[in-house]
Amino acid sequence: MSNTQDQREQKLEAMLQSRRVEPVSPDLAERIVRKAQHLPQNQTVPLTQWVRGLFTEFHLPRPAYVLVSTLIFGFVVGFTIPQYTTTADDADLIPVQSFLYADEDLL
């Protein structure tokens, strides 16, 4: 098994040695420097500037849209949560929403 592996390595080595290598262009370093000058460089940003930049990235919609969407979300959550969910441990507890319903017996 190692014999076939050695042969494969020798064959690979021979192929690598026989390949043609392209000469490097003489202005390669100059092109790299020119390209690097146009790229923005990473810099450390203080926390306050980072938070300010974060808030400028996220533009909030108009306050009326936020209020309406919050109210709609509240109604959807309110109507999807079951009103009376009791277990054996809290069967005698009064539900939180019980003050919303007119019950003359409690008064």
PyRosetta script that sets phi, psi and omega in degrees:
from pyrosetta import init, pose_from_sequence

init()
pose = pose_from_sequence("MSNTQDQREQKLEAMLQSRRVEPVSPDLAERIVRKAQHLPQNQTVPLTQWVRGLFTEFHLPRPAYVLVSTLIFGFVVGFTIPQYTTTADDADLIPVQSFLYADEDLL")
pose.set_psi(1, -41.2)
pose.set_omega(1, 179.6)
pose.set_phi(2, -70.1)
pose.set_psi(2, -26.2)
pose.set_omega(2, 178.6)
pose.set_phi(3, -66.6)
pose.set_psi(3, -43.4)
pose.set_omega(3, 178.7)
pose.set_phi(4, -69.2)
pose.set_psi(4, -33.2)
pose.set_omega(4, 178.8)
pose.set_phi(5, -69.2)
pose.set_psi(5, -39.8)
pose.set_omega(5, 176.9)
pose.set_phi(6, -63.5)
pose.set_psi(6, -39.9)
pose.set_omega(6, 179.5)
pose.set_phi(7, -64.4)
pose.set_psi(7, -40.2)
pose.set_omega(7, 179.4)
pose.set_phi(8, -65.2)
pose.set_psi(8, -41.4)
pose.set_omega(8, 179.3)
pose.set_phi(9, -65.2)
pose.set_psi(9, -40.1)
pose.set_omega(9, 178.3)
pose.set_phi(10, -66.0)
pose.set_psi(10, -40.2)
pose.set_omega(10, 178.8)
pose.set_phi(11, -64.6)
pose.set_psi(11, -42.6)
pose.set_omega(11, 177.8)
pose.set_phi(12, -63.8)
pose.set_psi(12, -43.2)
pose.set_omega(12, 178.7)
pose.set_phi(13, -61.6)
pose.set_psi(13, -41.9)
pose.set_omega(13, 178.8)
pose.set_phi(14, -64.5)
pose.set_psi(14, -39.6)
pose.set_omega(14, 178.1)
pose.set_phi(15, -65.9)
pose.set_psi(15, -39.8)
pose.set_omega(15, 178.7)
pose.set_phi(16, -66.2)
pose.set_psi(16, -37.4)
pose.set_omega(16, 179.7)
pose.set_phi(17, -71.4)
pose.set_psi(17, -30.4)
pose.set_omega(17, -176.5)
pose.set_phi(18, -85.9)
pose.set_psi(18, -7.1)
pose.set_omega(18, -177.9)
pose.set_phi(19, -73.5)
pose.set_psi(19, 154.1)
pose.set_omega(19, -178.4)
pose.set_phi(20, -86.2)
pose.set_psi(20, 133.7)
pose.set_omega(20, -179.8)
pose.set_phi(21, -105.9)
pose.set_psi(21, 126.0)
pose.set_omega(21, 178.8)
pose.set_phi(22, -74.2)
pose.set_psi(22, 135.4)
pose.set_omega(22, 176.6)
pose.set_phi(23, -71.4)
pose.set_psi(23, 146.4)
pose.set_omega(23, -179.4)
pose.set_phi(24, -76.8)
pose.set_psi(24, 136.8)
pose.set_omega(24, 180.0)
pose.set_phi(25, -69.4)
pose.set_psi(25, 146.1)
pose.set_omega(25, -174.9)
pose.set_phi(26, -67.9)
pose.set_psi(26, -23.5)
pose.set_omega(26, -178.1)
pose.set_phi(27, -100.5)
pose.set_psi(27, 23.7)
pose.set_omega(27, -178.6)
pose.set_phi(28, -62.7)
pose.set_psi(28, -47.7)
pose.set_omega(28, -178.8)
pose.set_phi(29, -62.4)
pose.set_psi(29, -38.9)
pose.set_omega(29, -179.7)
pose.set_phi(30, -67.5)
pose.set_psi(30, -39.1)
pose.set_omega(30, 177.7)
pose.set_phi(31, -65.4)
pose.set_psi(31, -38.3)
pose.set_omega(31, 178.9)
pose.set_phi(32, -64.1)
pose.set_psi(32, -43.5)
pose.set_omega(32, -179.4)
pose.set_phi(33, -65.0)
pose.set_psi(33, -44.1)
pose.set_omega(33, 179.2)
pose.set_phi(34, -62.2)
pose.set_psi(34, -40.8)
pose.set_omega(34, 179.0)
pose.set_phi(35, -66.9)
pose.set_psi(35, -38.7)
pose.set_omega(35, -179.5)
pose.set_phi(36, -68.6)
pose.set_psi(36, -28.3)
pose.set_omega(36, 179.6)
pose.set_phi(37, -69.0)
pose.set_psi(37, -28.2)
pose.set_omega(37, -178.3)
pose.set_phi(38, -88.3)
pose.set_psi(38, -12.7)
pose.set_omega(38, 179.7)
pose.set_phi(39, -85.4)
pose.set_psi(39, 140.1)
pose.set_omega(39, 176.8)
pose.set_phi(40, -68.3)
pose.set_psi(40, 138.2)
pose.set_omega(40, -178.0)
pose.set_phi(41, -91.8)
pose.set_psi(41, 146.7)
pose.set_omega(41, 176.0)
pose.set_phi(42, -75.2)
pose.set_psi(42, 136.8)
pose.set_omega(42, 178.0)
pose.set_phi(43, -139.3)
pose.set_psi(43, 154.5)
pose.set_omega(43, 178.7)
pose.set_phi(44, -78.5)
pose.set_psi(44, 135.5)
pose.set_omega(44, -177.0)
pose.set_phi(45, -117.2)
pose.set_psi(45, 133.6)
pose.set_omega(45, 175.7)
pose.set_phi(46, -62.0)
pose.set_psi(46, 157.4)
pose.set_omega(46, -175.5)
pose.set_phi(47, -60.5)
pose.set_psi(47, -40.5)
pose.set_omega(47, -177.9)
pose.set_phi(48, -64.7)
pose.set_psi(48, -40.5)
pose.set_omega(48, 177.9)
pose.set_phi(49, -68.8)
pose.set_psi(49, -34.3)
pose.set_omega(49, 178.8)
pose.set_phi(50, -65.4)
pose.set_psi(50, -44.2)
pose.set_omega(50, 179.7)
pose.set_phi(51, -65.7)
pose.set_psi(51, -41.7)
pose.set_omega(51, 178.6)
pose.set_phi(52, -62.0)
pose.set_psi(52, -42.6)
pose.set_omega(52, 177.6)
pose.set_phi(53, -65.2)
pose.set_psi(53, -34.8)
pose.set_omega(53, 178.0)
pose.set_phi(54, -63.8)
pose.set_psi(54, -42.9)
pose.set_omega(54, -179.8)
pose.set_phi(55, -71.9)
pose.set_psi(55, -29.0)
pose.set_omega(55, 176.6)
pose.set_phi(56, -74.8)
pose.set_psi(56, -24.3)
pose.set_omega(56, 177.3)
pose.set_phi(57, -70.5)
pose.set_psi(57, -37.1)
pose.set_omega(57, -177.9)
pose.set_phi(58, -98.8)
pose.set_psi(58, 99.7)
pose.set_omega(58, 178.2)
pose.set_phi(59, -81.4)
pose.set_psi(59, 123.0)
pose.set_omega(59, 179.6)
pose.set_phi(60, -81.9)
pose.set_psi(60, 144.3)
pose.set_omega(60, 177.4)
pose.set_phi(61, -71.6)
pose.set_psi(61, 178.2)
pose.set_omega(61, -179.7)
pose.set_phi(62, -59.5)
pose.set_psi(62, 146.4)
pose.set_omega(62, -177.7)
pose.set_phi(63, -59.0)
pose.set_psi(63, -32.3)
pose.set_omega(63, 179.8)
pose.set_phi(64, -64.1)
pose.set_psi(64, -39.4)
pose.set_omega(64, 178.3)
pose.set_phi(65, -65.8)
pose.set_psi(65, -38.6)
pose.set_omega(65, 179.3)
pose.set_phi(66, -65.4)
pose.set_psi(66, -43.3)
pose.set_omega(66, -179.9)
pose.set_phi(67, -64.9)
pose.set_psi(67, -44.9)
pose.set_omega(67, -179.6)
pose.set_phi(68, -64.6)
pose.set_psi(68, -43.8)
pose.set_omega(68, -179.9)
pose.set_phi(69, -66.8)
pose.set_psi(69, -34.2)
pose.set_omega(69, 176.6)
pose.set_phi(70, -66.8)
pose.set_psi(70, -41.9)
pose.set_omega(70, 178.3)
pose.set_phi(71, -65.0)
pose.set_psi(71, -43.0)
pose.set_omega(71, 178.6)
pose.set_phi(72, -62.6)
pose.set_psi(72, -43.0)
pose.set_omega(72, 178.0)
pose.set_phi(73, -61.3)
pose.set_psi(73, -41.1)
pose.set_omega(73, 178.3)
pose.set_phi(74, -62.5)
pose.set_psi(74, -43.0)
pose.set_omega(74, 178.4)
pose.set_phi(75, -64.0)
pose.set_psi(75, -42.8)
pose.set_omega(75, -179.4)
pose.set_phi(76, -62.6)
pose.set_psi(76, -45.5)
pose.set_omega(76, 179.2)
pose.set_phi(77, -65.8)
pose.set_psi(77, -39.8)
pose.set_omega(77, 179.9)
pose.set_phi(78, -64.0)
pose.set_psi(78, -37.1)
pose.set_omega(78, -179.0)
pose.set_phi(79, -83.2)
pose.set_psi(79, -19.7)
pose.set_omega(79, -179.0)
pose.set_phi(80, -89.8)
pose.set_psi(80, -20.6)
pose.set_omega(80, 178.8)
pose.set_phi(81, -79.6)
pose.set_psi(81, 130.7)
pose.set_omega(81, 179.8)
pose.set_phi(82, -63.6)
pose.set_psi(82, 142.5)
pose.set_omega(82, -174.1)
pose.set_phi(83, -73.5)
pose.set_psi(83, -50.2)
pose.set_omega(83, -177.9)
pose.set_phi(84, -116.4)
pose.set_psi(84, 105.1)
pose.set_omega(84, 174.0)
pose.set_phi(85, -121.7)
pose.set_psi(85, 109.9)
pose.set_omega(85, -178.5)
pose.set_phi(86, -123.3)
pose.set_psi(86, 146.7)
pose.set_omega(86, 173.6)
pose.set_phi(87, -113.2)
pose.set_psi(87, -176.9)
pose.set_omega(87, -178.4)
pose.set_phi(88, -67.9)
pose.set_psi(88, -30.1)
pose.set_omega(88, -177.3)
pose.set_phi(89, -75.3)
pose.set_psi(89, -37.8)
pose.set_omega(89, -176.0)
pose.set_phi(90, -113.8)
pose.set_psi(90, 35.5)
pose.set_omega(90, -178.3)
pose.set_phi(91, -69.5)
pose.set_psi(91, -27.1)
pose.set_omega(91, -177.2)
pose.set_phi(92, -94.3)
pose.set_psi(92, 0.5)
pose.set_omega(92, 178.5)
pose.set_phi(93, -79.0)
pose.set_psi(93, 146.9)
pose.set_omega(93, 177.8)
pose.set_phi(94, -82.7)
pose.set_psi(94, 133.3)
pose.set_omega(94, 178.7)
pose.set_phi(95, -62.7)
pose.set_psi(95, 152.8)
pose.set_omega(95, -176.8)
pose.set_phi(96, -64.1)
pose.set_psi(96, -35.9)
pose.set_omega(96, -177.0)
pose.set_phi(97, -81.7)
pose.set_psi(97, 5.7)
pose.set_omega(97, -174.5)
pose.set_phi(98, -66.1)
pose.set_psi(98, -23.5)
pose.set_omega(98, 179.1)
pose.set_phi(99, -70.7)
pose.set_psi(99, -15.0)
pose.set_omega(99, -179.7)
pose.set_phi(100, -77.7)
pose.set_psi(100, -18.5)
pose.set_omega(100, -173.8)
pose.set_phi(101, -107.0)
pose.set_psi(101, 133.4)
pose.set_omega(101, -178.7)
pose.set_phi(102, -73.5)
pose.set_psi(102, 112.1)
pose.set_omega(102, 176.8)
pose.set_phi(103, -123.7)
pose.set_psi(103, 107.7)
pose.set_omega(103, -176.6)
pose.set_phi(104, -69.7)
pose.set_psi(104, -20.8)
pose.set_omega(104, -178.2)
pose.set_phi(105, -69.9)
pose.set_psi(105, -32.2)
pose.set_omega(105, -178.2)
pose.set_phi(106, -73.4)
pose.set_psi(106, -26.6)
pose.set_omega(106, -178.5)
pose.set_phi(107, -81.2)
pose.dump_pdb("model.pdb")
